Amino acid sequence: MKALQTIISPIITEKATALSEKMTYMFYVDPRATKIDVKNAIKELYGQDVARVRSMISPVKTKQMKRSIVNKRPELKKVMVILKGKKKLDVTKITKEAKK
């Protein structure tokens, strides 16, 4: 799986920002992506070595309106990436080599 297809977007919330101080970053990824795919994608896109990858799948959230059920949010796969070393990662920027 290609790196730009593996990582959909970074998660930028209050909790994710607090975790980034501990060298842990959160991303939404393709549901078919494995931990090895995510590790290789981070290495390719950001040029950082990954120590550990933790993944979780958040279920579909539904909402009921009158007599029908409407899906509010699709099923998402999130990963927490813990980096090696003490370098910070700017999740909003991707290296120029990865875009080619």
Residue frames as qw, qx, qy, qz and C-alpha x, y, z in Angstrom:
[[0.000, 0.890, 0.456, 0.000, 0.00, 0.00, 0.00],
 [0.403, 0.524, -0.032, 0.750, 1.36, 3.45, -0.90],
 [0.308, -0.185, -0.498, 0.790, 2.17, 5.93, 1.85],
 [0.212, -0.014, -0.021, -0.977, -0.26, 8.62, 0.72],
 [0.617, -0.236, -0.549, -0.512, -3.05, 6.02, 0.54],
 [0.549, -0.202, -0.740, 0.332, -2.24, 4.56, 3.95],
 [0.197, -0.369, -0.458, 0.784, -2.41, 7.73, 6.07],
 [0.095, 0.751, 0.580, 0.300, -5.62, 9.68, 5.56],
 [0.017, -0.812, 0.042, -0.582, -5.05, 12.56, 7.97],
 [0.303, 0.114, -0.677, 0.661, -3.49, 13.43, 11.32],
 [0.406, -0.714, -0.566, -0.064, -5.75, 13.70, 14.35],
 [0.220, 0.296, -0.259, 0.893, -5.46, 17.16, 15.85],
 [0.528, -0.698, -0.395, -0.279, -7.42, 17.25, 19.08],
 [0.317, -0.813, 0.328, -0.360, -6.61, 18.37, 22.59],
 [0.881, -0.339, 0.329, -0.013, -5.71, 14.85, 23.67],
 [0.863, 0.362, 0.101, 0.339, -3.59, 14.18, 20.57],
 [0.231, 0.839, -0.211, 0.445, -1.73, 17.46, 21.07],
 [0.553, -0.699, 0.385, -0.239, -0.95, 16.53, 24.67],
 [0.948, -0.073, 0.285, 0.121, 0.32, 13.13, 23.54],
 [0.667, 0.672, -0.076, 0.311, 2.61, 14.74, 20.97],
 [0.156, -0.850, 0.422, -0.275, 4.74, 16.10, 23.81],
 [0.710, -0.376, 0.592, -0.068, 5.46, 12.45, 24.72],
 [0.037, 0.417, -0.771, -0.480, 6.53, 11.63, 21.13],
 [0.313, 0.307, 0.898, -0.020, 3.18, 9.91, 20.39],
 [0.257, 0.246, -0.258, -0.898, 1.19, 10.98, 17.33],
 [0.510, 0.338, 0.745, -0.266, -2.28, 9.95, 16.16],
 [0.174, 0.252, -0.555, -0.773, -3.48, 9.44, 12.58],
 [0.790, 0.303, 0.325, -0.422, -6.58, 8.24, 10.73],
 [0.105, -0.373, 0.822, 0.418, -5.54, 5.46, 8.36],
 [0.614, 0.115, -0.549, -0.555, -7.07, 3.24, 5.71],
 [0.810, -0.293, 0.301, -0.410, -9.03, 0.40, 7.37],
 [0.968, 0.222, -0.109, 0.042, -7.05, -2.16, 5.34],
 [0.299, 0.739, -0.496, 0.345, -3.66, -0.81, 6.49],
 [0.859, -0.284, -0.361, 0.227, -1.51, -2.97, 8.76],
 [0.485, -0.831, 0.073, 0.261, 0.90, -1.78, 11.42],
 [0.648, -0.151, 0.410, 0.624, 3.82, -2.46, 9.09],
 [0.327, 0.651, 0.442, 0.523, 2.16, -0.35, 6.35],
 [0.222, -0.960, -0.151, -0.084, 1.76, 2.52, 8.82],
 [0.639, -0.597, 0.224, 0.431, 5.35, 2.22, 10.00],
 [0.574, 0.133, 0.464, 0.661, 6.66, 2.33, 6.43],
 [0.150, 0.812, 0.402, 0.395, 4.37, 5.26, 5.55],
 [0.372, -0.917, -0.019, 0.140, 5.62, 7.36, 8.48],
 [0.644, -0.355, 0.370, 0.568, 9.20, 6.59, 7.48],
 [0.453, 0.374, 0.521, 0.619, 8.49, 7.60, 3.87],
 [0.016, 0.861, 0.378, 0.339, 6.34, 10.70, 4.50],
 [0.340, -0.933, 0.040, -0.109, 8.05, 12.22, 7.52],
 [0.551, 0.568, -0.505, 0.343, 11.49, 10.59, 7.55],
 [0.388, -0.561, 0.535, -0.499, 11.23, 9.41, 11.18],
 [0.367, 0.088, -0.925, 0.048, 11.85, 5.98, 12.69],
 [0.681, -0.404, -0.108, -0.602, 8.91, 4.40, 14.49],
 [0.081, -0.328, 0.863, -0.376, 9.32, 2.49, 17.75],
 [0.173, 0.256, 0.919, -0.245, 5.75, 1.24, 18.18],
 [0.338, -0.123, -0.401, -0.843, 2.36, 1.37, 16.44],
 [0.197, 0.258, 0.839, -0.437, -0.93, 0.86, 18.27],
 [0.225, -0.144, -0.549, -0.792, -4.15, 0.62, 16.27],
 [0.235, 0.320, 0.748, -0.531, -7.82, 0.82, 17.15],
 [0.065, -0.337, -0.678, -0.650, -11.07, 0.78, 15.22],
 [0.239, 0.177, 0.433, -0.851, -13.82, 3.14, 16.31],
 [0.272, 0.394, 0.876, 0.066, -17.30, 1.80, 15.53],
 [0.018, -0.456, -0.483, -0.748, -19.99, 3.40, 13.41],
 [0.067, 0.276, 0.529, -0.800, -21.94, 6.01, 15.31],
 [0.034, -0.458, -0.744, -0.484, -25.61, 6.10, 14.39],
 [0.167, 0.127, 0.296, -0.932, -28.37, 8.57, 14.97],
 [0.111, 0.464, 0.874, 0.086, -32.08, 7.88, 14.94],
 [0.172, 0.136, -0.044, -0.975, -34.38, 10.40, 13.31],
 [0.698, 0.061, 0.003, -0.713, -38.13, 9.71, 13.57],
 [0.940, 0.013, 0.254, -0.228, -38.53, 6.23, 12.07],
 [0.838, 0.472, -0.190, 0.196, -35.25, 5.78, 10.24],
 [0.700, -0.570, 0.164, 0.397, -31.68, 5.27, 11.35],
 [0.473, 0.858, -0.142, 0.141, -29.11, 7.55, 9.78],
 [0.825, -0.084, -0.137, 0.542, -25.38, 6.89, 9.97],
 [0.177, -0.975, 0.006, 0.136, -23.65, 9.78, 11.65],
 [0.034, -0.791, 0.593, 0.147, -20.05, 8.69, 11.12],
 [0.868, 0.272, -0.403, -0.105, -18.41, 5.78, 9.28],
 [0.899, -0.380, 0.038, 0.214, -16.14, 3.21, 10.87],
 [0.247, 0.889, -0.352, 0.160, -12.67, 4.69, 11.31],
 [0.902, -0.128, -0.193, 0.364, -9.28, 3.18, 12.03],
 [0.099, -0.949, 0.240, -0.179, -6.93, 5.21, 14.21],
 [0.856, 0.056, -0.307, 0.412, -3.29, 4.57, 15.03],
 [0.370, -0.910, 0.179, 0.052, -0.99, 5.87, 17.72],
 [0.785, 0.444, -0.222, 0.371, 2.61, 6.09, 16.53],
 [0.567, -0.786, 0.144, 0.201, 5.46, 6.28, 19.06],
 [0.560, 0.768, -0.272, 0.150, 8.70, 7.60, 17.57],
 [0.842, -0.175, -0.135, 0.492, 12.28, 6.59, 18.29],
 [0.440, 0.201, -0.064, 0.873, 14.66, 9.27, 19.47],
 [0.132, -0.612, -0.456, 0.632, 13.76, 12.75, 20.65],
 [0.063, 0.013, 0.394, 0.917, 12.93, 14.51, 17.38],
 [0.402, 0.437, 0.445, -0.671, 9.57, 16.26, 17.04],
 [0.274, 0.277, 0.796, 0.463, 7.25, 15.55, 14.14],
 [0.281, 0.311, 0.037, -0.907, 5.27, 18.24, 12.31],
 [0.433, 0.289, 0.853, -0.020, 2.19, 16.29, 11.25],
 [0.417, 0.777, 0.257, -0.396, 0.89, 19.07, 9.01],
 [0.287, 0.771, -0.458, -0.336, 3.90, 18.95, 6.67],
 [0.952, 0.100, 0.276, 0.089, 5.00, 16.12, 4.42],
 [0.429, -0.493, 0.476, 0.589, 8.51, 15.84, 2.98],
 [0.428, 0.624, -0.278, -0.592, 9.01, 16.79, -0.67],
 [0.067, 0.299, -0.919, -0.247, 10.35, 13.34, -1.62],
 [0.299, 0.235, 0.886, -0.265, 7.11, 11.66, -0.56],
 [0.470, 0.606, 0.222, -0.602, 4.94, 13.79, -2.84],
 [0.292, 0.538, -0.608, -0.505, 6.82, 12.62, -5.95]]
